[in-house]
């Protein structure tokens, strides 16, 4: 137990010293609470363990590789379409297949997570990635017909869709089980931005490789190296870090019934009417924002090419959006954890207004020789969108008090809207007789309108009450009071 409690001793301070930790459920120490049980005192301890960082690092790596595979053909769509002798619409369907198959997979993964735990769920995702990347390699065989190769690529994408929820849905649950109130947002941030970080890696690395086949070979090597790393992840610590981390999440069915108001008020899954509205707003908004950012990576090359931009320039713009967002989130999340955790609702409203304004400006910013305006605009979109990502996941867990089900539902929404976006934006492409030919201006307008509506919905309707945090803070106060008895 050398790694327990981050080398901090058990609390033996006076109540005066403990008062310095006000409203922190578990700082880097061990708290005890005393509960009456059959005439005896029962001690409940909250601890933090150093090993939580190993598990966090492993989940981050799995998300990076999975994210790179989720939109694998987006950065190289034009070249890949030529190499496999298919149309751009067929290439877009390789990305859309992931979004569509993700929908039932998210509910299945939530059930699997509840049954087998975090580690086995993560390793299952690793197996799916190995199968997916191996099928892509098989599709490069020269003796295959065009239809046969495309069929293998499509099946490979379905396995990617099975892998994605396995590595994404565990994020909020891992934060809840292993981290305290001063680290949950930061932990969720690292895991949630790792998936789009894989998109950054793909946007930069894949277009730089000599051929599409080279990109596919690199993908299978990454999946093979990644898999054994998953064994360092553990399901839960010997002692929980917070009150909520000590509780078993309610079943998926109970949370869904609570969301529609069909559960008894005395149930632990019960949600206040206002919390149900909040989660509906988060469900819609989270899906729209993730789709807006994610489908840009898929369509960037196709949107910009008619205006004279190269595949490399489109990749750099995507990397700018994702890279700026990742850096900003790494800086901002610890600040929200430590100082601004009570102001998530206000922060979400303000950030969404900036995002909506930026996407609206993109309608007029995309024109020839205008990189100087495009880079800062997309950087600002990335900064605000990525800071919002862990906030949205945490607010979902707060209002439902069920981390894995809320996470599954939010990522379900993200992939549902991504499917709608890709289908709609591909259909909105102008024909070869347009000016410029095959431009996607109507797709950009479609995106901006949806984001603006989402921002308005949140600004008017979101309350963002942090019910789970209030429960943890109450338990922490009981813990501090118990040490003075």
NORWO-V249448 format. One record per helix or strand of 3 or more residues. SS is the DSSP state (2 for helix, 1 for strand). FROM is the first residue (numbers start at 0). TO is the last residue. If there is no record, write none. Layout:
ss=SS from=FROM to=TO
ss=SS from=FROM to=TO
//
This chain:
ss=2 from=4 to=6
ss=2 from=14 to=20
ss=1 from=29 to=36
ss=1 from=39 to=45
ss=2 from=51 to=69
ss=2 from=76 to=82
ss=2 from=87 to=115
ss=2 from=117 to=138
ss=2 from=145 to=167
ss=2 from=169 to=177
ss=2 from=183 to=207
ss=2 from=211 to=231
ss=2 from=243 to=245
ss=2 from=251 to=258
ss=2 from=272 to=304
ss=2 from=310 to=364
ss=2 from=370 to=399
ss=2 from=402 to=426
ss=2 from=440 to=460
ss=2 from=466 to=481
//
